[in-house]
Amino acid sequence: MSYSPPPPMPIPYASPGASVWGAGRLREALRSLETLLLIALAVSVIVFVQDMFNWAGLISLQVPVGPRPFADWWTIGLGVGLQVALGLTIAILVIIGIVVAITGLIAWRRGVLAMVQGGPEFGPAHVEGVRKAREDHSLTLWLFLVYVVVAAAVSVSFAAINSTLSAASASTVPEVVASVVTGLATSGVLVAIYYFGARHLLGMIYGISTAEGRALLVRGRDRLVWGAVIGAAVALSPITWVFDLVAVASLTIILAGARNLRSAYDLWLAGHGGMVVPVQGPVAAPG
C-alpha cells in the first residue's frame, strides 16, 4: 500500500476577487486624477494667455459690440470681455473639478481598502507590500492637511507682521513677497504629497505586475514627483508672468505620469480578467 502525501494547503483568501475589484477602483481614481489635471492645465493655460496679453498691451484694446450704428457708440475694452469670459470658464471648470474630485476620492479610498483586504490572495509577501502601501496612503491624506495648515499659517503670519508694522508706522511686507514665501513653503509639502501618493499606487500592484507593468509604475511615479519639483518654481509667478508657463509644463509632466500609472493598472487588470491567480514570490516595490 503506497503512501501519498496530502494535498498542499490552499492560500487563505480573505475575499476572493478583492484585489481585482480594488485595482479597478484605483484605476477609476487615476482617471479622475487625469481629469482634474486636465482641468488644472486648462486653467493654467488661460491664466498664462491672459497674463501674456496683458504684458503685450492687448488688454487695453477697444472692440465694437453689436451691429452698426450701435457699434459706433457702444464699445467695451478687450480686457473686460476677456475677464468675463475667462472668469466664467474658470468657474465652470472649478465646479466640474469639485465633482470629479469627490468621485475620485471615494473610488481611491474604496480601492485601497479592497486591495488591503485582498492582500492574502497573492501570498504573505504581497500582504507586506500592500501594508506598506496603505501606510503611504494614510501619510498622503495627512499631508493634505499639513498643506492646508502650512498655507494658512504662513498667510496668517504675514498678516500679523504687516499689522504690527502698520501700527508702528513702518513699511509693510510687500504682497508679492508674502505670495512667493507662501508658495515656496507649500511647494515642499506638495512634492511630498505627490511622492507618497505615487509610491502607494505603485506599491499596491508592483510586486504582482509584469516587467512591463513595473516599468510603467516606476515611470509614472518618477514623472509625478519630477513634475511637482518643477512646479515649485510656480511660486515665483507673482514676480513675473513667465513662471506661469512653468505651471503648464509641470502639469503636463504630472499628467503623463498619471497616465503611466493608469496604463499599468489597465495592464494588470487585463492580465487577470476577473480571475485572481495566486503568485509566488512577489517582487518588492522600490523605495
Solvent accessible surface area in square Angstrom, and as a share of the most:
residue,aa,sasa,rsa
1,M,246,1.10
2,S,107,0.69
3,Y,181,0.69
4,S,88,0.57
5,P,104,0.66
6,P,100,0.63
7,P,114,0.72
8,P,124,0.78
9,M,174,0.78
10,P,107,0.68
11,I,44,0.22
12,P,108,0.68
13,Y,91,0.34
14,A,56,0.43
15,S,31,0.20
16,P,109,0.69
17,G,22,0.21
18,A,10,0.07
19,S,0,0.00
20,V,25,0.14
21,W,123,0.43
22,G,0,0.00
23,A,0,0.00
24,G,6,0.06
25,R,48,0.18
26,L,0,0.00
27,R,63,0.23
28,E,72,0.32
29,A,12,0.09
30,L,2,0.01
31,R,119,0.43
32,S,16,0.10
33,L,49,0.24
34,E,13,0.06
35,T,52,0.30
36,L,52,0.26
37,L,9,0.04
38,L,80,0.40
39,I,23,0.12
40,A,38,0.29
41,L,32,0.16
42,A,40,0.31
43,V,33,0.19
44,S,18,0.12
45,V,63,0.36
46,I,25,0.13
47,V,53,0.31
48,F,32,0.13
49,V,51,0.29
50,Q,36,0.16
51,D,44,0.23
52,M,64,0.29
53,F,60,0.25
54,N,98,0.50
55,W,175,0.61
56,A,57,0.44
57,G,40,0.38
58,L,70,0.35
59,I,34,0.17
60,S,85,0.55
61,L,91,0.45
62,Q,118,0.52
63,V,53,0.30
64,P,91,0.57
65,V,47,0.27
66,G,43,0.42
67,P,99,0.62
68,R,184,0.67
69,P,88,0.55
70,F,102,0.43
71,A,14,0.11
72,D,92,0.48
73,W,173,0.61
74,W,126,0.44
75,T,64,0.37
76,I,63,0.32
77,G,14,0.13
78,L,48,0.24
79,G,8,0.07
80,V,89,0.51
81,G,26,0.25
82,L,35,0.17
83,Q,98,0.44
84,V,87,0.50
85,A,53,0.41
86,L,31,0.15
87,G,39,0.37
88,L,111,0.55
89,T,56,0.33
90,I,45,0.23
91,A,48,0.37
92,I,103,0.52
93,L,33,0.16
94,V,74,0.43
95,I,112,0.57
96,I,78,0.40
97,G,8,0.08
98,I,96,0.49
99,V,93,0.53
100,V,28,0.16
101,A,30,0.23
102,I,100,0.51
103,T,81,0.47
104,G,7,0.07
105,L,94,0.47
106,I,84,0.43
107,A,7,0.06
108,W,29,0.10
109,R,98,0.36
110,R,136,0.50
111,G,0,0.00
112,V,0,0.00
113,L,75,0.37
114,A,9,0.07
115,M,0,0.00
116,V,52,0.30
117,Q,95,0.42
118,G,0,0.00
119,G,1,0.01
120,P,37,0.24
121,E,0,0.00
122,F,0,0.00
123,G,8,0.07
124,P,118,0.74
125,A,56,0.44
126,H,5,0.02
127,V,60,0.35
128,E,73,0.33
129,G,27,0.26
130,V,2,0.01
131,R,107,0.39
132,K,110,0.46
133,A,2,0.02
134,R,71,0.26
135,E,92,0.41
136,D,13,0.07
137,H,1,0.00
138,S,40,0.26
139,L,71,0.35
140,T,3,0.02
141,L,69,0.34
142,W,159,0.56
143,L,25,0.13
144,F,93,0.39
145,L,95,0.47
146,V,62,0.36
147,Y,72,0.27
148,V,92,0.53
149,V,84,0.49
150,V,38,0.22
151,A,28,0.22
152,A,52,0.40
153,A,51,0.39
154,V,26,0.15
155,S,58,0.38
156,V,100,0.57
157,S,57,0.36
158,F,30,0.12
159,A,63,0.49
160,A,56,0.43
161,I,82,0.41
162,N,38,0.19
163,S,73,0.47
164,T,91,0.53
165,L,52,0.26
166,S,70,0.45
167,A,91,0.70
168,A,73,0.56
169,S,109,0.70
170,A,47,0.37
171,S,103,0.66
172,T,64,0.37
173,V,34,0.19
174,P,76,0.48
175,E,144,0.65
176,V,59,0.34
177,V,63,0.36
178,A,19,0.14
179,S,47,0.30
180,V,18,0.10
181,V,61,0.35
182,T,28,0.16
183,G,19,0.18
184,L,90,0.45
185,A,38,0.30
186,T,12,0.07
187,S,18,0.11
188,G,47,0.45
189,V,22,0.12
190,L,66,0.33
191,V,34,0.19
192,A,28,0.22
193,I,12,0.06
194,Y,39,0.15
195,Y,62,0.24
196,F,43,0.18
197,G,11,0.11
198,A,0,0.00
199,R,66,0.24
200,H,1,0.00
201,L,13,0.07
202,L,0,0.00
203,G,9,0.09
204,M,0,0.00
205,I,0,0.00
206,Y,25,0.10
207,G,11,0.10
208,I,15,0.07
209,S,12,0.08
210,T,88,0.51
211,A,72,0.55
212,E,111,0.50
213,G,2,0.02
214,R,56,0.20
215,A,46,0.36
216,L,26,0.13
217,L,0,0.00
218,V,42,0.24
219,R,102,0.37
220,G,0,0.00
221,R,28,0.10
222,D,54,0.28
223,R,94,0.34
224,L,5,0.03
225,V,29,0.17
226,W,157,0.55
227,G,0,0.00
228,A,6,0.04
229,V,63,0.36
230,I,70,0.35
231,G,18,0.18
232,A,28,0.22
233,A,33,0.26
234,V,45,0.26
235,A,10,0.08
236,L,53,0.26
237,S,30,0.19
238,P,63,0.39
239,I,112,0.57
240,T,46,0.27
241,W,57,0.20
242,V,82,0.47
243,F,55,0.23
244,D,15,0.08
245,L,92,0.46
246,V,35,0.20
247,A,16,0.12
248,V,27,0.16
249,A,47,0.36
250,S,6,0.04
251,L,28,0.14
252,T,67,0.39
253,I,54,0.27
254,I,4,0.02
255,L,14,0.07
256,A,34,0.26
257,G,0,0.00
258,A,0,0.00
259,R,110,0.40
260,N,19,0.10
261,L,0,0.00
262,R,59,0.21
263,S,41,0.26
264,A,0,0.00
265,Y,0,0.00
266,D,38,0.19
267,L,62,0.31
268,W,11,0.04
269,L,19,0.10
270,A,82,0.64
271,G,67,0.64
272,H,30,0.14
273,G,63,0.61
274,G,50,0.48
275,M,135,0.60
276,V,28,0.16
277,V,87,0.50
278,P,49,0.31
279,V,56,0.32
280,Q,146,0.65
281,G,63,0.60
282,P,25,0.15
283,V,72,0.41
284,A,90,0.70
285,A,46,0.36
286,P,46,0.29
287,G,69,0.66
